[in-house]
Amino acid sequence: MKILLIGATGQIGYALVHALAKTGHEITALVRAVGNLSFPESITVVVEPNFTGAVFERLLPEADCAIYGVGLPEQFAFDKQIFERVNLKLLQTFLVAMGKSGLRRLVYISTYEVFAAQNGVIRESHPTAEPDGLTPYFSAMIKAYVEVTAFAKRTALTTIHPAALYGGLDTSGGFTSVIENMLNWRVWKLPVILPGQFPLVHAESLAKAIVLALEHEGSFIVSDGMCSLKQLAHTLHRQVRSYVPPEVPAGLAYATAAPIEAIGRALRIRPIFCKVQLDFITSGSEPLADHASQVLGWKPWSLEDGLRQYLADRAELLAARPA
């Protein structure tokens, strides 16, 4: 196929564009800037500083399939409207352009959290979560998923719902940044960790799943499995000399989250942690990826293998990371 990848400079997109380069597909990557990134020679890179309807309308008719991977995975931002603009409004602009193009194959990358948890687990068959009362990030992502599924009446649609990412290009201040804090002994950025189970997926593991899903319609949760910060720290420490922060009770972290976040917002300094991050770490809901394994033949990575891969790629990834 001729595939148009929209969003190839983020943590997911950069891993995906390298995975797609190993297939027989003809890949065009639409990016706002290249920076220090290194793209495979077989990839056609189109640089457009602004993603507009006109840009989409120019490129979409030339493709057999579009992969939409634009979005802000970071759940904290000083500008609370940015999630609505980037994760929802830009998608709406894209869908209008796709509707005009005649293209009838779309792969949309979302999050597993658009589905409601039931009895501690999350499946693709579960109803969509209600956006009311949620954080701006979650609200925008749920509304965007609803928009995409409504659009699916006119196209063949695949939706990918990853767990929290680690590994790959560190662009979101997420768990790869946590790993870097441990590797660099940045005690001031990660003074403590707290208990709780959450799902993780390595960027390359996710990219493999997306490539396998290109020929399948439907929704696919992609998660390598549940993890804890303690498990992450000790698994990394077994492979390389790294910092293992002390663990504190969740109640203590919650008691200090509000003032820390308030001070950070007042000073325009990113807080070391905030309530939405604590909620994620302690939620305990498990997204099940058995559908992806059964239909796509995808296999999750172990945490040991994922960390080993990140350490092997780390020098190249750090060199490519945006300043």
VOPAGU-2260 file (C-alpha; in pm, 1 decimal, decimal comma):
REM VOPAGU-2260
SITE   aa  ch    i         X         Y         Z
SITE  MET   A    0       0,0       0,0       0,0
SITE  LYS   A    1      84,1     365,8     -23,9
SITE  ILE   A    2      65,6     476,7     340,0
SITE  LEU   A    3      51,5     833,7     466,7
SITE  LEU   A    4     177,1     852,6     826,1
SITE  ILE   A    5      70,3    1171,2    1001,8
SITE  GLY   A    6     280,8    1231,8    1311,6
SITE  ALA   A    7     619,0    1061,1    1270,6
SITE  THR   A    8     826,8    1263,1    1516,2
SITE  GLY   A    9     669,6    1157,3    1846,0
SITE  GLN   A   10     741,1     857,5    2062,9
SITE  ILE   A   11     495,4     635,4    1875,6
SITE  GLY   A   12     542,8     781,8    1529,4
SITE  TYR   A   13     921,7     763,7    1527,4
SITE  ALA   A   14     920,0     396,5    1625,7
SITE  LEU   A   15     641,1     328,3    1377,7
SITE  VAL   A   16     808,3     495,5    1080,2
SITE  HIS   A   17    1115,4     274,7    1132,4
SITE  ALA   A   18     898,0     -35,4    1161,5
SITE  LEU   A   19     704,4      56,4     846,5
SITE  ALA   A   20    1031,0     107,4     656,7
SITE  LYS   A   21    1098,1    -265,4     698,1
SITE  THR   A   22     775,1    -358,2     517,4
SITE  GLY   A   23     702,8    -356,1     147,9
SITE  HIS   A   24     473,7     -55,2     176,3
SITE  GLU   A   25     546,8     284,7      24,8
SITE  ILE   A   26     559,4     528,6     315,4
SITE  THR   A   27     515,3     906,0     319,6
SITE  ALA   A   28     564,2    1073,7     658,2
SITE  LEU   A   29     407,2    1414,4     719,0
SITE  VAL   A   30     599,8    1606,3     986,0
SITE  ARG   A   31     619,2    1964,7    1111,4
SITE  ALA   A   32     999,5    1956,2    1136,6
SITE  VAL   A   33    1282,4    1704,3    1110,7
SITE  GLY   A   34    1527,0    1841,9    1367,9
SITE  ASN   A   35    1786,0    1585,0    1470,2
SITE  LEU   A   36    1572,7    1289,0    1366,4
SITE  SER   A   37    1707,8    1030,6    1127,5
SITE  PHE   A   38    1454,1     875,5     890,9
SITE  PRO   A   39    1514,5     562,6     680,8
SITE  GLU   A   40    1615,9     636,5     321,6
SITE  SER   A   41    1310,2     455,2     184,0
SITE  ILE   A   42    1073,2     700,0     357,1
SITE  THR   A   43     942,9    1009,5     179,7
SITE  VAL   A   44     936,3    1291,8     435,8
SITE  VAL   A   45     706,3    1588,9     374,3
SITE  VAL   A   46     773,0    1886,4     602,9
SITE  GLU   A   47     482,6    2123,6     671,7
SITE  PRO   A   48     518,7    2356,3     973,3
SITE  ASN   A   49     139,5    2373,5    1003,4
SITE  PHE   A   50     -97,5    2080,7     961,3
SITE  THR   A   51    -398,6    2231,2     784,8
SITE  GLY   A   52    -694,5    2105,0     591,3
SITE  ALA   A   53    -525,0    2212,8     269,8
SITE  VAL   A   54    -213,6    2009,2     351,6
SITE  PHE   A   55    -423,1    1702,2     429,4
SITE  GLU   A   56    -631,1    1747,7     113,3
SITE  ARG   A   57    -314,5    1760,1     -97,9
SITE  LEU   A   58    -160,1    1439,9      38,1
SITE  LEU   A   59    -454,2    1212,2     120,2
SITE  PRO   A   60    -566,1    1137,5    -240,1
SITE  GLU   A   61    -222,9     990,6    -312,7
SITE  ALA   A   62    -251,8     729,8     -34,3
SITE  ASP   A   63    -422,6     392,9       1,4
SITE  CYS   A   64    -417,3     414,9     379,9
SITE  ALA   A   65    -366,3     691,6     634,9
SITE  ILE   A   66    -223,2     638,1     983,3
SITE  TYR   A   67    -318,5     920,6    1216,8
SITE  GLY   A   68     -74,5     940,0    1506,2
SITE  VAL   A   69     -94,0    1307,1    1605,3
SITE  GLY   A   70    -164,4    1380,6    1969,9
SITE  LEU   A   71     -29,4    1493,2    2303,0
SITE  PRO   A   72      22,6    1192,7    2531,4
SITE  GLU   A   73     135,6    1415,4    2817,9
SITE  GLN   A   74    -150,2    1463,4    3064,7
SITE  PHE   A   75     -15,7    1777,2    3235,6
SITE  ALA   A   76       5,6    2112,8    3060,5
SITE  PHE   A   77      -3,9    2475,2    3170,2
SITE  ASP   A   78    -236,5    2548,6    2877,9
SITE  LYS   A   79    -542,7    2333,3    2949,7
SITE  GLN   A   80    -694,2    2410,5    2608,4
SITE  ILE   A   81    -404,6    2253,2    2420,0
SITE  PHE   A   82    -552,8    1903,7    2445,9
SITE  GLU   A   83    -875,2    2020,3    2282,4
SITE  ARG   A   84    -683,5    2193,6    2002,4
SITE  VAL   A   85    -432,2    1918,4    1927,2
SITE  ASN   A   86    -607,5    1594,1    2021,0
SITE  LEU   A   87    -956,6    1685,0    1898,7
SITE  LYS   A   88    -982,2    1994,3    1675,9
SITE  LEU   A   89    -691,0    1895,8    1450,1
SITE  LEU   A   90    -838,4    1547,2    1413,1
SITE  GLN   A   91   -1169,6    1700,2    1307,3
SITE  THR   A   92    -986,9    1901,1    1040,5
SITE  PHE   A   93    -818,6    1582,8     920,1
SITE  LEU   A   94   -1145,8    1387,1     903,4
SITE  VAL   A   95   -1310,2    1659,7     694,0
SITE  ALA   A   96   -1018,0    1645,4     449,8
SITE  MET   A   97   -1026,6    1265,3     442,7
SITE  GLY   A   98   -1397,6    1272,6     369,5
SITE  LYS   A   99   -1326,3    1483,9      60,7
SITE  SER   A  100   -1032,1    1272,2     -56,8
SITE  GLY   A  101   -1202,1     945,4    -137,2
SITE  LEU   A  102    -954,0     756,4      81,9
SITE  ARG   A  103   -1129,9     471,8     261,1
SITE  ARG   A  104    -869,7     319,9     495,4
SITE  LEU   A  105    -773,7     476,5     829,2
SITE  VAL   A  106    -564,9     363,1    1124,6
SITE  TYR   A  107    -616,7     585,8    1427,9
SITE  ILE   A  108    -394,4     571,8    1736,5
SITE  SER   A  109    -582,5     648,7    2056,3
SITE  THR   A  110    -546,2     522,5    2416,8
SITE  TYR   A  111    -693,3     227,3    2606,2
SITE  GLU   A  112    -846,7     474,4    2852,5
SITE  VAL   A  113   -1125,6     567,8    2610,4
SITE  PHE   A  114   -1293,5     243,6    2720,4
SITE  ALA   A  115   -1469,7     214,6    3056,1
SITE  ALA   A  116   -1316,8     -15,2    3317,4
SITE  GLN   A  117   -1539,0    -300,0    3435,8
SITE  ASN   A  118   -1445,2    -518,3    3732,6
SITE  GLY   A  119   -1086,9    -393,9    3719,1
SITE  VAL   A  120   -1023,3    -474,3    3350,9
SITE  ILE   A  121   -1057,5    -286,9    3022,2
SITE  ARG   A  122   -1148,9    -446,6    2690,7
SITE  GLU   A  123   -1224,2    -318,1    2342,5
SITE  SER   A  124   -1581,6    -445,4    2380,3
SITE  HIS   A  125   -1647,7    -218,5    2679,4
SITE  PRO   A  126   -1853,7      99,7    2634,2
SITE  THR   A  127   -1678,4     428,7    2575,3
SITE  ALA   A  128   -1595,1     615,2    2894,5
SITE  GLU   A  129   -1792,2     929,7    2971,6
SITE  PRO   A  130   -1583,9    1248,3    2920,3
SITE  ASP   A  131   -1775,2    1465,0    3167,5
SITE  GLY   A  132   -1576,4    1555,9    3477,7
SITE  LEU   A  133   -1249,6    1410,4    3346,3
SITE  THR   A  134    -921,6    1593,4    3288,9
SITE  PRO   A  135    -882,9    1794,8    2965,7
SITE  TYR   A  136    -658,1    1522,0    2824,7
SITE  PHE   A  137    -902,8    1237,3    2882,1
SITE  SER   A  138   -1202,5    1442,5    2774,5
SITE  ALA   A  139   -1038,1    1535,1    2443,1
SITE  MET   A  140    -924,9    1177,1    2373,7
SITE  ILE   A  141   -1269,3    1030,9    2439,6
SITE  LYS   A  142   -1440,5    1291,4    2222,0
SITE  ALA   A  143   -1184,1    1226,8    1945,7
SITE  TYR   A  144   -1248,6     852,5    1957,8
SITE  VAL   A  145   -1623,0     913,7    1931,1
SITE  GLU   A  146   -1559,9    1134,4    1625,8
SITE  VAL   A  147   -1346,2     867,4    1459,2
SITE  THR   A  148   -1592,5     585,2    1520,3
SITE  ALA   A  149   -1873,4     797,3    1377,8
SITE  PHE   A  150   -1657,6     863,0    1071,4
SITE  ALA   A  151   -1603,5     484,9    1036,9
SITE  LYS   A  152   -1941,8     456,3     865,8
SITE  ARG   A  153   -1763,7     589,4     557,3
SITE  THR   A  154   -1432,3     406,7     581,5
SITE  ALA   A  155   -1247,5      92,4     686,1
SITE  LEU   A  156   -1123,8     177,8    1034,8
SITE  THR   A  157    -862,7      32,3    1269,2
SITE  THR   A  158    -815,2     189,8    1610,5
SITE  ILE   A  159    -508,2     120,6    1823,5
SITE  HIS   A  160    -530,0     167,5    2201,6
SITE  PRO   A  161    -184,9     155,2    2361,4
SITE  ALA   A  162     -90,9     138,0    2727,2
SITE  ALA   A  163     152,0     393,9    2868,9
SITE  LEU   A  164     466,0     406,3    2656,1
SITE  TYR   A  165     827,0     359,3    2749,2
SITE  GLY   A  166    1133,1     315,5    2531,9
SITE  GLY   A  167    1179,4     483,8    2199,2
SITE  LEU   A  168    1212,4     859,0    2157,0
SITE  ASP   A  169    1146,2    1047,0    2480,3
SITE  THR   A  170     915,5    1332,0    2377,7
SITE  SER   A  171     636,7    1326,1    2635,5
SITE  GLY   A  172     793,1    1337,9    2981,2
SITE  GLY   A  173     644,9     997,5    3057,9
SITE  PHE   A  174     795,6     669,6    3173,4
SITE  THR   A  175    1100,0     701,1    2948,4
SITE  SER   A  176    1181,1    1017,9    3142,1
SITE  VAL   A  177    1134,9     819,3    3464,7
SITE  ILE   A  178    1387,5     566,1    3333,9
SITE  GLU   A  179    1628,4     845,4    3240,6
SITE  ASN   A  180    1597,0     992,3    3590,5
SITE  MET   A  181    1691,1     654,0    3734,9
SITE  LEU   A  182    1981,7     607,8    3493,3
SITE  ASN   A  183    2118,9     955,6    3564,0
SITE  TRP   A  184    2055,1     944,8    3939,2
SITE  ARG   A  185    1836,2    1256,9    3926,4
SITE  VAL   A  186    1715,2    1231,2    4283,0
SITE  TRP   A  187    1571,6    1583,6    4271,2
SITE  LYS   A  188    1340,4    1485,3    3983,5
SITE  LEU   A  189    1240,2    1145,8    4122,0
SITE  PRO   A  190    1287,2    1161,6    4500,9
SITE  VAL   A  191    1038,4     882,2    4573,7
SITE  ILE   A  192     812,3     630,1    4406,0
SITE  LEU   A  193     473,2     506,9    4519,6
SITE  PRO   A  194     292,3     174,3    4504,3
SITE  GLY   A  195      41,8      87,8    4235,3
SITE  GLN   A  196       1,2    -118,1    3918,6
SITE  PHE   A  197     -25,9      33,7    3570,7
SITE  PRO   A  198       8,0     -95,8    3211,2
SITE  LEU   A  199     315,9     -36,2    2995,7
SITE  VAL   A  200     408,6    -104,8    2634,9
SITE  HIS   A  201     746,1     -56,3    2468,9
SITE  ALA   A  202     737,8     179,9    2169,2
SITE  GLU   A  203     879,2     -85,3    1934,4
SITE  SER   A  204     639,1    -349,4    2063,3
SITE  LEU   A  205     352,1    -111,8    1988,1
SITE  ALA   A  206     491,7     -33,9    1643,2
SITE  LYS   A  207     500,8    -406,4    1560,3
SITE  ALA   A  208     135,1    -436,9    1661,2
SITE  ILE   A  209      34,5    -141,3    1442,5
SITE  VAL   A  210     212,8    -289,2    1140,0
SITE  LEU   A  211      33,1    -620,6    1196,9
SITE  ALA   A  212    -299,8    -437,6    1228,2
SITE  LEU   A  213    -274,7    -268,8     886,9
SITE  GLU   A  214    -475,1    -546,7     724,4
SITE  HIS   A  215    -734,3    -578,2    1001,9
SITE  GLU   A  216   -1031,0    -362,5    1091,2
SITE  GLY   A  217   -1153,3    -316,3    1446,7
SITE  SER   A  218   -1013,1    -198,7    1778,9
SITE  PHE   A  219    -697,6    -334,9    1941,4
SITE  ILE   A  220    -567,3    -270,6    2291,0
SITE  VAL   A  221    -187,9    -306,0    2295,7
SITE  SER   A  222     -21,2    -357,2    2634,2
SITE  ASP   A  223     287,5    -555,5    2730,4
SITE  GLY   A  224     143,4    -604,0    3079,8
SITE  MET   A  225     104,3    -449,4    3421,7
SITE  CYS   A  226     397,6    -299,3    3607,8
SITE  SER   A  227     484,8     -96,5    3917,2
SITE  LEU   A  228     744,4     175,1    3966,4
SITE  LYS   A  229     924,6     -53,5    4211,1
SITE  GLN   A  230     934,6    -333,1    3954,8
SITE  LEU   A  231    1052,1     -90,9    3687,3
SITE  ALA   A  232    1330,3      44,8    3909,9
SITE  HIS   A  233    1457,7    -295,4    4021,7
SITE  THR   A  234    1438,6    -450,7    3673,0
SITE  LEU   A  235    1645,3    -162,9    3535,9
SITE  HIS   A  236    1890,1    -185,0    3825,5
SITE  ARG   A  237    1955,1    -552,5    3747,8
SITE  GLN   A  238    2071,4    -456,0    3398,6
SITE  VAL   A  239    2271,2    -139,9    3470,6
SITE  ARG   A  240    2383,7      69,6    3764,5
SITE  SER   A  241    2084,4     294,4    3830,0
SITE  TYR   A  242    1903,8     475,7    4109,5
SITE  VAL   A  243    1625,4     293,3    4294,8
SITE  PRO   A  244    1408,7     554,6    4472,4
SITE  PRO   A  245    1248,1     473,8    4806,7
SITE  GLU   A  246     878,7     390,3    4803,6
SITE  VAL   A  247     630,8     598,9    5003,1
SITE  PRO   A  248     260,1     542,1    5078,0
SITE  ALA   A  249      19,3     669,3    4815,4
SITE  GLY   A  250    -164,6     877,2    5075,3
SITE  LEU   A  251     147,5    1081,2    5146,8
SITE  ALA   A  252     201,8    1149,9    4776,2
SITE  TYR   A  253    -160,0    1259,5    4731,2
SITE  ALA   A  254    -136,4    1490,4    5032,6
SITE  THR   A  255     154,3    1677,4    4874,3
SITE  ALA   A  256      40,4    1663,2    4508,8
SITE  ALA   A  257    -198,5    1960,2    4519,1
SITE  PRO   A  258      45,5    2212,1    4671,7
SITE  ILE   A  259     332,3    2091,2    4451,9
SITE  GLU   A  260     118,6    2127,5    4139,0
SITE  ALA   A  261      -8,7    2470,0    4251,0
SITE  ILE   A  262     346,1    2596,4    4305,9
SITE  GLY   A  263     453,1    2459,6    3968,0
SITE  ARG   A  264     167,6    2634,0    3789,4
SITE  ALA   A  265     237,4    2961,9    3971,1
SITE  LEU   A  266     606,4    2952,4    3877,9
SITE  ARG   A  267     545,8    2797,4    3532,8
SITE  ILE   A  268     772,3    2509,3    3631,2
SITE  ARG   A  269     666,3    2154,0    3557,9
SITE  PRO   A  270     593,0    1982,8    3893,9
SITE  ILE   A  271     778,2    1661,1    3974,9
SITE  PHE   A  272     439,2    1490,9    3993,3
SITE  CYS   A  273      71,6    1584,2    3979,1
SITE  LYS   A  274    -259,6    1426,8    4072,8
SITE  VAL   A  275    -344,6    1294,7    3726,3
SITE  GLN   A  276     -16,5    1099,9    3721,7
SITE  LEU   A  277     -81,7     960,8    4068,2
SITE  ASP   A  278    -430,3     854,7    3959,6
SITE  PHE   A  279    -282,2     663,4    3667,2
SITE  ILE   A  280     -18,4     486,8    3875,5
SITE  THR   A  281    -263,3     382,1    4145,2
SITE  SER   A  282    -573,5     305,9    3934,8
SITE  GLY   A  283    -493,2     -63,4    3900,1
SITE  SER   A  284    -724,5    -117,3    3599,8
SITE  GLU   A  285    -573,0    -366,4    3355,0
SITE  PRO   A  286    -620,9    -329,2    2977,9
SITE  LEU   A  287    -626,8    -677,4    2826,4
SITE  ALA   A  288    -442,9    -725,2    2496,6
SITE  ASP   A  289    -557,7   -1080,3    2426,3
SITE  HIS   A  290    -762,8    -964,8    2124,2
SITE  ALA   A  291    -450,4    -818,8    1959,9
SITE  SER   A  292    -258,4   -1137,9    2035,0
SITE  GLN   A  293    -527,3   -1365,5    1893,9
SITE  VAL   A  294    -621,6   -1168,3    1582,0
SITE  LEU   A  295    -289,2   -1007,1    1489,1
SITE  GLY   A  296     -48,8   -1273,5    1613,1
SITE  TRP   A  297     125,6   -1002,4    1815,1
SITE  LYS   A  298     321,7   -1101,3    2125,0
SITE  PRO   A  299     387,1    -868,2    2420,8
SITE  TRP   A  300     740,8    -793,2    2531,4
SITE  SER   A  301     871,9    -868,1    2877,2
SITE  LEU   A  302     984,0    -568,9    3082,7
SITE  GLU   A  303    1337,4    -713,0    3087,7
SITE  ASP   A  304    1351,0    -729,9    2707,4
SITE  GLY   A  305    1199,3    -384,8    2669,3
SITE  LEU   A  306    1451,6    -220,9    2900,8
SITE  ARG   A  307    1736,2    -410,3    2735,8
SITE  GLN   A  308    1622,8    -278,0    2396,4
SITE  TYR   A  309    1600,3      79,1    2526,1
SITE  LEU   A  310    1951,0      61,2    2670,5
SITE  ALA   A  311    2081,2     -70,3    2337,4
SITE  ASP   A  312    1911,6     212,9    2143,3
SITE  ARG   A  313    1962,9     483,0    2404,9
SITE  ALA   A  314    2263,4     668,9    2260,4
SITE  GLU   A  315    2100,6     705,6    1919,6
SITE  LEU   A  316    1765,2     804,7    2070,6
SITE  LEU   A  317    1916,4    1069,0    2297,2
SITE  ALA   A  318    2103,5    1219,5    2002,7
SITE  ALA   A  319    1777,2    1245,7    1805,6
SITE  ARG   A  320    1571,7    1384,1    2095,0
SITE  PRO   A  321    1436,8    1738,2    2050,0
SITE  ALA   A  322    1621,7    2003,4    2251,1
